[in-house]
Amino acid sequence: RGSLAHAGANWEPKLVSTIAAEIRGESPGSTAKLFEDLVEGLIEHGIDIVYVHDVLDCLRRELLACLRKEPDRRAFAEDLFQDVRVAISRTTERALGASRLQLEHWARRLSIVGACLISTFDINDLRQAIRDNFPVLGIANCFIVTYESGEIPPKFSRLILAYDSRAAQPAVTPIQFATDSLLPGEILDASKLRDFVVAPLFFKEETLGYLIVEFDVRQSFAYEALRDLISAALKGSRLVQDVKRQRSPPRRVRCKDSEHRAGHRGRRAHGAKPDYAQNKRRGVDRHLNPHALECRKQYSATPEPRQTIHDLLRTASLHHRLH
């Protein structure tokens, strides 16, 4: 019952009434047409057609038992069921051939899209490549989320791409949100009635984030390939960003000594008067004898000096004459 839900409501009584009408001689060919539609629906939704054969076996067993006293109608019903089986086989072959052809076209388009994704080394280029090429693949929407920190799973994630073909205006990215929400609140509310595939994005042992794509059974075989392509493109963009940061020149930090010299040159350039007292003191230092210099060093290192500089110099000169 659940596998044939795509046939619509009350498909069981409809199927029984159609077969009964054709056995009575009404609506010839309607039973085969009904089963062909069932087979096409199963193949389109990726469901095994064995369920159609199970339904047909059940109908044959019950109806032939009811026609036990009517040999002509029983024989006609037996031929009808055999014709239906042939129609099921023919429809299956035709549908699988079309599906195989569609798969080849899709694989060729995926190869072209993959080349575009792998050649992107920037997040903005990756966003644009997905928006330009995913409509060709028939993908209705795509969301790429990256983790904010090294811990897995992190508390916060960042939505770096929100592509939705149904949205009138694309969402502004990046958006930071709590990881346990899967997507930001406003986007999640607008997507509640859809089925999604969540695939992890990773490169070797490094987990990058996850990919969210709306589920389509006709493209279920391609989600893993898309995951690998986006993971490689995302890792490549991160490596390029790391190389750019390493090659960027370091910021120049001016030390206090250089600022002092620059300020002194600026004052001299603007006509500021030099400090003659300081220059005179430097000249005295050059002409003092070693003992006077030692006394001066001791004086400057004393926390609370008891003599003035002139008294210290006078004492040092007197000591030099005595010796």
Residue pairs with C-beta under 8 A, 6 or more apart in sequence:
1 12
3 42
3 47
3 51
4 11
4 38
4 41
4 42
4 51
4 55
6 41
6 42
6 44
6 45
7 37
7 38
7 41
14 34
15 34
15 55
15 59
16 59
18 27
18 30
18 31
18 34
19 31
19 59
19 63
19 77
19 80
20 63
21 27
21 30
22 28
22 29
22 30
22 31
22 80
23 63
23 67
23 73
23 76
23 77
23 80
31 80
31 84
32 83
32 84
32 87
35 52
35 56
35 84
35 87
35 88
35 91
36 87
36 88
36 91
38 52
38 55
39 49
39 52
39 88
39 91
39 92
39 95
40 91
40 95
42 48
42 49
42 51
42 52
43 49
43 92
43 95
43 96
43 99
44 95
44 217
44 218
45 217
46 217
46 218
46 220
49 88
49 92
52 88
53 85
53 88
56 81
56 84
56 85
56 88
59 81
60 77
60 78
60 81
63 77
64 74
64 77
64 78
67 73
67 74
67 77
68 74
99 218
102 218
103 221
106 137
106 138
106 219
106 222
109 136
109 137
110 137
110 222
110 225
110 226
112 133
112 136
113 129
113 133
113 134
113 136
113 137
113 229
114 225
114 229
116 129
116 132
116 133
117 126
117 129
117 130
117 133
117 229
117 230
117 232
117 233
118 229
118 232
118 233
118 236
120 126
120 129
120 233
120 236
120 237
121 236
121 237
121 239
121 240
122 237
122 240
123 160
123 237
125 237
126 161
126 230
126 233
126 234
126 237
127 160
127 161
127 163
127 173
129 233
130 142
130 144
130 161
130 163
130 230
131 163
131 170
134 142
134 163
135 165
137 219
137 222
138 216
138 218
138 219
139 213
139 214
139 216
139 219
139 226
140 164
140 165
140 166
140 214
140 216
141 163
141 164
141 165
141 166
141 191
141 213
141 214
142 161
142 163
142 211
142 212
142 213
143 159
143 161
143 162
143 163
143 183
143 187
143 211
143 212
143 213
144 159
144 160
144 161
144 201
144 209
144 211
144 212
144 230
144 234
145 157
145 158
145 159
145 160
145 183
145 209
145 210
145 211
145 212
146 157
146 158
146 160
146 201
146 208
146 209
146 234
147 153
147 154
147 157
147 158
147 179
147 207
147 208
147 209
148 154
148 155
148 156
148 157
148 158
148 176
149 155
149 156
152 207
153 179
154 179
155 178
155 179
156 176
156 177
156 178
156 179
157 176
157 177
157 178
157 179
157 209
158 174
158 175
158 176
158 177
159 171
159 173
159 174
159 175
159 176
159 177
159 183
159 184
159 187
160 173
160 174
161 173
162 170
162 171
162 173
162 175
162 187
163 170
164 170
164 171
167 190
171 184
171 186
171 187
175 184
177 183
177 184
177 185
181 188
182 188
182 198
182 212
183 191
183 212
194 214
194 215
195 214
195 215
196 212
196 213
196 214
196 215
197 212
197 213
197 214
197 215
197 220
197 223
198 210
198 211
198 212
199 210
199 211
199 212
199 213
199 223
199 224
199 226
199 227
200 207
200 209
200 210
200 211
200 227
201 207
201 208
201 209
201 210
201 211
201 227
201 230
201 231
201 234
202 208
202 231
203 231
203 232
203 234
203 235
206 235
208 231
208 234
208 235
208 238
209 234
211 226
211 227
211 230
213 223
213 226
254 262
268 274
284 313
285 293
285 296
288 296
288 313
288 316
289 316
289 320
291 316
291 319
291 320
292 313
292 316
292 317
292 320
295 312
295 315
295 316
296 309
296 312
296 313
296 316
299 305
299 307
299 309
299 312
307 315
